[in-house]
């Protein structure tokens, strides 16, 4: 794997030649916009250079730069792991030690140093399957899960919040004292009742939007540090 950029935030500042996409006969305006954005996104280019599964890897890199939770020997659960960008970074930081278990509804190509399960985390036996594989308490539960978008912001927010709540309840069952929980939410942040509960069980709760998260995206992350057990 190529050498990691010193700070992922530096990637955004790199100058790139602007690529313009000609309107193809069967392409929609929205698909052309998406393609042009991909071709001109420095994080997409850097992810390709470093052989990362997706540009989302830089979101985790920047979360770790901010909150310092990855490192050698960690036990990590990655919910919503496909296509594997976050798992790759976690495995790189683990340096061949610790344990990583990932789960996603979609298939994820194997990653050295990780056990990957294809299953919907909302299914009845999903949590128990992950627990059965764990060698002990978990240092980090991280969730990049998001519900399929409907285009209605309030509906999308509530559906994703439901996934956050499920991941959070799972985290409280498996985290070691001092552990950390990270989950994707939509702007507007975490529902107040959930925040209250997090502040009871963790020493510090923050919201953070990594630089690698697109500026026009409504996503951000809730970061709960210092699990009290």
DRENTOR-60400 format. One record per residue (C-alpha): residue number from 1; y, z, x; residue in three letters. Coordinates in nm, 2 decimals. Example, Ala and Ser with C-alpha at 12.3 -4.5 7.8 and 13.67 -1.06 7.14 Angstrom:
<rs>
1 -0.45 0.78 1.23 ALA
2 -0.11 0.71 1.37 SER
</rs>
This chain:
<rs>
1 0.00 0.00 0.00 UNK
2 0.34 -0.09 0.13 UNK
3 0.58 0.18 0.25 UNK
4 0.75 0.36 -0.04 UNK
5 1.13 0.31 -0.08 UNK
6 1.31 0.62 0.05 UNK
7 1.48 0.67 -0.28 UNK
8 1.38 0.47 -0.58 UNK
9 1.74 0.50 -0.70 UNK
10 1.85 0.27 -0.42 UNK
11 1.65 -0.01 -0.57 UNK
12 1.90 -0.07 -0.85 UNK
13 2.18 -0.13 -0.60 UNK
14 2.00 -0.42 -0.43 UNK
15 2.15 -0.76 -0.47 UNK
16 1.92 -1.03 -0.62 UNK
17 1.97 -1.39 -0.70 UNK
18 2.03 -1.43 -1.07 UNK
19 1.75 -1.63 -1.24 UNK
20 1.84 -1.81 -1.56 UNK
21 1.57 -1.91 -1.81 UNK
22 1.59 -2.24 -1.98 UNK
23 1.52 -2.23 -2.35 UNK
24 1.16 -2.36 -2.39 UNK
25 1.07 -2.55 -2.71 UNK
26 0.84 -2.28 -2.84 UNK
27 1.01 -1.97 -2.70 UNK
28 1.22 -1.75 -2.92 UNK
29 1.57 -1.63 -2.82 UNK
30 1.44 -1.27 -2.78 UNK
31 1.14 -1.38 -2.56 UNK
32 1.38 -1.57 -2.34 UNK
33 1.61 -1.27 -2.31 UNK
34 1.31 -1.05 -2.22 UNK
35 1.19 -1.30 -1.96 UNK
36 1.53 -1.33 -1.80 UNK
37 1.56 -0.95 -1.79 UNK
38 1.22 -0.92 -1.62 UNK
39 1.31 -1.19 -1.36 UNK
40 1.64 -1.02 -1.27 UNK
41 1.52 -0.66 -1.27 UNK
42 1.51 -0.51 -0.92 UNK
43 1.25 -0.25 -1.02 UNK
44 1.02 -0.52 -1.14 UNK
45 1.05 -0.70 -0.80 UNK
46 1.01 -0.38 -0.61 UNK
47 0.70 -0.28 -0.81 UNK
48 0.55 -0.61 -0.73 UNK
49 0.62 -0.57 -0.36 UNK
50 0.46 -0.23 -0.36 UNK
51 0.16 -0.34 -0.57 UNK
52 0.24 -0.09 -0.84 UNK
53 0.10 -0.15 -1.19 UNK
54 0.44 -0.14 -1.35 UNK
55 0.81 -0.07 -1.30 UNK
56 0.74 0.26 -1.48 UNK
57 0.61 0.40 -1.15 UNK
58 0.97 0.44 -1.04 UNK
59 1.05 0.66 -1.34 UNK
60 0.79 0.91 -1.21 UNK
61 0.91 0.88 -0.85 UNK
62 1.26 0.97 -0.97 UNK
63 1.14 1.25 -1.19 UNK
64 0.96 1.39 -0.89 UNK
65 1.27 1.34 -0.67 UNK
66 1.46 1.55 -0.92 UNK
67 1.20 1.82 -1.01 UNK
68 0.96 1.82 -0.72 UNK
69 0.62 1.87 -0.90 UNK
70 0.39 1.62 -0.72 UNK
71 0.21 1.69 -0.40 UNK
72 -0.12 1.72 -0.21 UNK
73 -0.40 1.89 -0.40 UNK
74 -0.25 1.89 -0.75 UNK
75 -0.45 1.88 -1.07 UNK
76 -0.28 1.64 -1.30 UNK
77 -0.34 1.50 -1.65 UNK
78 -0.17 1.17 -1.73 UNK
79 -0.15 1.09 -2.10 UNK
80 -0.07 0.74 -2.19 UNK
81 -0.16 0.63 -1.84 UNK
82 -0.20 0.25 -1.89 UNK
83 -0.14 0.03 -1.70 UNK
84 -0.16 0.30 -1.43 UNK
85 0.18 0.31 -1.26 UNK
86 0.22 0.69 -1.30 UNK
87 -0.14 0.75 -1.20 UNK
88 -0.09 0.54 -0.88 UNK
89 0.21 0.75 -0.77 UNK
90 0.03 1.08 -0.85 UNK
91 -0.28 0.97 -0.65 UNK
92 -0.06 0.86 -0.36 UNK
93 0.10 1.20 -0.36 UNK
94 -0.23 1.38 -0.38 UNK
95 -0.34 1.22 -0.06 UNK
96 -0.71 1.21 -0.15 UNK
97 -0.72 1.57 -0.27 UNK
98 -0.68 1.75 -0.61 UNK
99 -0.78 1.58 -0.94 UNK
100 -0.62 1.33 -1.17 UNK
101 -0.75 1.26 -1.52 UNK
102 -0.58 0.99 -1.73 UNK
103 -0.62 0.87 -2.08 UNK
104 -0.49 0.58 -2.28 UNK
105 -0.58 0.38 -2.59 UNK
106 -0.56 0.07 -2.38 UNK
107 -0.79 -0.01 -2.08 UNK
108 -0.67 0.09 -1.73 UNK
109 -0.81 -0.07 -1.42 UNK
110 -0.97 0.18 -1.19 UNK
111 -0.75 0.37 -0.95 UNK
112 -0.89 0.55 -0.65 UNK
113 -0.85 0.93 -0.68 UNK
114 -0.84 0.93 -1.06 UNK
115 -1.08 0.95 -1.36 UNK
116 -0.95 0.72 -1.64 UNK
117 -1.06 0.74 -2.00 UNK
118 -1.00 0.47 -2.26 UNK
119 -0.94 0.66 -2.59 UNK
120 -0.67 0.74 -2.84 UNK
121 -0.54 1.09 -2.75 UNK
122 -0.48 1.16 -3.12 UNK
123 -0.85 1.13 -3.19 UNK
124 -1.03 1.45 -3.27 UNK
125 -1.24 1.48 -2.95 UNK
126 -0.99 1.34 -2.70 UNK
127 -0.86 1.67 -2.57 UNK
128 -1.20 1.82 -2.53 UNK
129 -1.32 1.52 -2.33 UNK
130 -1.04 1.57 -2.08 UNK
131 -1.10 1.94 -2.06 UNK
132 -1.47 1.88 -1.99 UNK
133 -1.38 1.68 -1.68 UNK
134 -1.13 1.93 -1.53 UNK
135 -1.23 2.14 -1.24 UNK
136 -0.99 2.41 -1.33 UNK
137 -0.64 2.48 -1.46 UNK
138 -0.39 2.19 -1.45 UNK
139 -0.07 2.19 -1.24 UNK
140 0.10 1.90 -1.42 UNK
141 0.06 1.75 -1.77 UNK
142 0.27 1.43 -1.80 UNK
143 0.29 1.21 -2.10 UNK
144 0.45 0.86 -2.11 UNK
145 0.30 0.81 -2.46 UNK
146 0.51 0.64 -2.72 UNK
147 0.43 0.52 -3.06 UNK
148 0.44 0.15 -3.13 UNK
149 0.80 0.08 -3.23 UNK
150 0.90 -0.03 -3.58 UNK
151 1.26 -0.11 -3.50 UNK
152 1.38 0.18 -3.72 UNK
153 1.51 0.43 -3.47 UNK
154 1.46 0.74 -3.68 UNK
155 1.10 0.65 -3.76 UNK
156 1.02 0.56 -3.40 UNK
157 1.17 0.89 -3.28 UNK
158 0.96 1.09 -3.53 UNK
159 0.64 0.91 -3.44 UNK
160 0.69 0.96 -3.07 UNK
161 0.79 1.32 -3.12 UNK
162 0.45 1.37 -3.30 UNK
163 0.28 1.25 -2.98 UNK
164 0.50 1.48 -2.77 UNK
165 0.40 1.78 -2.98 UNK
166 0.03 1.70 -2.94 UNK
167 0.07 1.66 -2.57 UNK
168 0.26 1.99 -2.55 UNK
169 0.00 2.19 -2.74 UNK
170 -0.26 2.05 -2.51 UNK
171 -0.05 2.14 -2.21 UNK
172 -0.03 2.51 -2.32 UNK
173 -0.41 2.52 -2.33 UNK
174 -0.47 2.38 -1.98 UNK
175 -0.17 2.45 -1.76 UNK
176 -0.18 2.70 -1.47 UNK
177 0.09 2.97 -1.46 UNK
178 0.40 2.80 -1.31 UNK
179 0.28 2.46 -1.42 UNK
180 0.50 2.18 -1.55 UNK
181 0.50 1.96 -1.86 UNK
182 0.68 1.62 -1.88 UNK
183 0.70 1.39 -2.18 UNK
184 0.88 1.08 -2.30 UNK
185 1.11 1.14 -2.59 UNK
186 1.38 0.92 -2.75 UNK
187 1.75 0.99 -2.72 UNK
188 1.85 1.27 -2.94 UNK
189 1.61 1.46 -2.73 UNK
190 1.34 1.71 -2.84 UNK
191 1.35 1.86 -3.19 UNK
192 1.51 2.21 -3.19 UNK
193 1.20 2.40 -3.31 UNK
194 0.99 2.24 -3.03 UNK
195 1.26 2.32 -2.78 UNK
196 1.27 2.69 -2.89 UNK
197 0.89 2.71 -2.84 UNK
198 0.92 2.54 -2.50 UNK
199 1.18 2.79 -2.39 UNK
200 0.95 3.07 -2.49 UNK
201 0.66 2.94 -2.28 UNK
202 0.85 2.79 -1.98 UNK
203 1.11 2.93 -1.75 UNK
204 1.33 2.62 -1.77 UNK
205 1.35 2.32 -2.00 UNK
206 1.57 2.01 -1.92 UNK
207 1.62 1.65 -2.04 UNK
208 1.65 1.38 -1.78 UNK
209 1.69 1.00 -1.79 UNK
210 1.57 0.84 -1.46 UNK
211 1.78 0.56 -1.32 UNK
212 1.47 0.33 -1.35 UNK
213 1.48 0.37 -1.72 UNK
214 1.67 0.07 -1.85 UNK
215 2.03 0.15 -1.95 UNK
216 1.99 0.00 -2.29 UNK
217 1.67 0.20 -2.36 UNK
218 1.68 0.51 -2.58 UNK
219 1.40 0.68 -2.39 UNK
220 1.45 1.00 -2.18 UNK
221 1.22 1.27 -2.07 UNK
222 1.18 1.64 -2.15 UNK
223 1.08 1.85 -1.84 UNK
224 0.95 2.20 -1.90 UNK
225 0.90 2.39 -1.57 UNK
226 0.74 2.73 -1.49 UNK
227 0.47 2.77 -1.75 UNK
228 0.45 3.15 -1.83 UNK
229 0.09 3.14 -1.93 UNK
</rs>
